[in-house]
Amino acid sequence: MSTVYKDILIGLLFITGIWGFVSGEFIASTVLFAGAAIYSNMVKRIN
């Protein structure tokens, strides 16, 4: 997977988490933020 696709995935997780937070789905947004943070750290450690 190229870095562009990884960046797009992380951005989509983050934006979806913000949208979930705004709409009141706090548990779902927390999971999405955590997923984005964990995946972002995994990508940085591999590269």
N, C-alpha and C positions, 0 to 999 in steps of 0.2 A: 504494500500500500504506500503510495507516495505521500510526501509531507503535505501536499495540498489537500488530499482527501482526509488526512488525519486532522488538519486544522479545521476543515469544514465540519467534520464530525464533532470535534470539541466545541466549535461555535454553535452548532445546532443543539447540542446538549445544554449548553449554557443559556441560549435564548429560550429554549423550551422550559428550562427551569425558572427563568424570570417570568415567563408567561404563566406558568403554574402558580408561582407565588402571588402574582397580581390577581389571578382569578380565585385565589383562596385555597388552592390545593397544596397545603403546606407540606404534607408528607411526600407527595409525588415530587414537588420541587426540591425537597431536601435530597431525595434519592438521585435526582438528575444532577444536582450540583455536586454531590459526592461522586457520581459516576464520571462527570467531567473532570473533577480534580484528580481522581485516581488514574483515569486514562491518560490525562495530560502528563502526570508524573511517570507513568510507564513509558510513554513515547519519548520523553526527555532522557530517561535512563538507557533506553535501547540505542538511541542515536547518539 
